[in-house]
Amino acid sequence: MKTIRAGIIGTGFIGPAHVEALRRLGFVEVAAVAERDQAPAVRQAEELSIPKAYGNYHDLLSDPTIEVVHNCTPNHLHFEVNRDILAAKKHVVSEKPLAMNSTESRE
C-alpha cells in the first residue's frame, strides 16, 4: 500500500490526537507540522517525532511532498486555513467546524 504523507496545522489540544490516529493507520506518515512561529513548531515536531517543522502554514502548503493536511487550528481560523489548503491543491481533513457560518462554508 502507498504511504500517504500528511501535515498537521495546529498542534495544540487536538493536533496530537490526529497525529496518534494517523500513525495507527499504518500507511500514513505524519511528515510535517506547522505553528504560528518556528520555535513552537520545532518544539512540537521534536516532541511528536515529526521530521519537518514550519513556523508558517503557507510553507507547509508549499511542500510538494505533503499530500493531505489536517487543519487542527482554533475554530475561528478554519475557513481561511481550509480555503488555503484547497487552493494549494492538497486534500484537507478539517477538525469541525468547516467554517464559522454557511456563507463561508458555501465558498
N, C-alpha and C positions, 0 to 999 in steps of 0.2 A: 504494500500500500504506500502511496505517495505521502511524504511528510509535508504537512502544511505549516508554514512559518507565520506566526502570529505576533502582533504587537499589542501592548496594553497602554492606553492613555488614562492616567489616573491610578495611582497605587495606594489610595487612602483606604477607606473601610472595605469596599467591595472588590477592588482590584486584585488583592492577593487571593481572594476566593475564586476569581476567574482563572488565575494562574494555576491554582491547585486543580481545579476541574479540568482544565485543558491538559495538564500533564497526565491525568488519569486516563485520558482517551488513548494515549499510546502512539498516536500518529500526528500529534501537533507539537511543534517546538515553539515555545514562547521565546522569541528571539530578541525582543526589544521592549523597553518601557519608555514612556515619556511623562515628564512632570513639568511644572512651571519654570523651574530653573535646573541647571546642570547638577549642582551639588545634591539636591534631594533625589534626582533621577539616578545618579551614580550610587547613592546610599541604598536606594530601594533595589536597584539592579543587583548589587552585591548581596543584599540580604535575601533576595529571592533567587539568587544564582541564575541571573539572566545576563547574556553576554553584552548587549548593547543598551546604552542609556542616552536618552535625548532630553535636553533641557527645554525643548520646544517641540510640540507635537507635529508641527509642519515638517520638521526634519525627519521624524519617524515616517510621515506620509511620503516623503521623498525617497525613502529607502526602497529600492526596487525588489529586494528580497522578501519584503513583508507582503503577504497575500491577504490577510484578514486583520482587522483592527477591532479590538474590544474597547468601546467607549465606556469607561468607568468613572467619568467626571461627575461633579455635582449636577443635579437636575437642570439648573438654570443655564448650564453650558451645553447641554445635549444637542440642541438644534444646530448651533454653529459648528460644533465638532463633527456631528454626523454629516452635515452638509459638506464639510471639507473632506471627510473621509471618502464620501461618494464621488466628489469632484476629482479626487486623486485616483479614482478607478480601483478602489480597494473594496473588498467585502467588509461589511460592518455588522458587528453584534453590539447593539446598544442596550446598556442597562436601562431599565424603564425609568422614566417615560422617554419616548422617541423625541418629543419636543414639549414645549410648555402649553401649547394650545393647538386647536385644529387648523388654524391658518398656517402655522409653521409646519405642522405635520403634512399638510397638503403640498406645500412647496417641496 
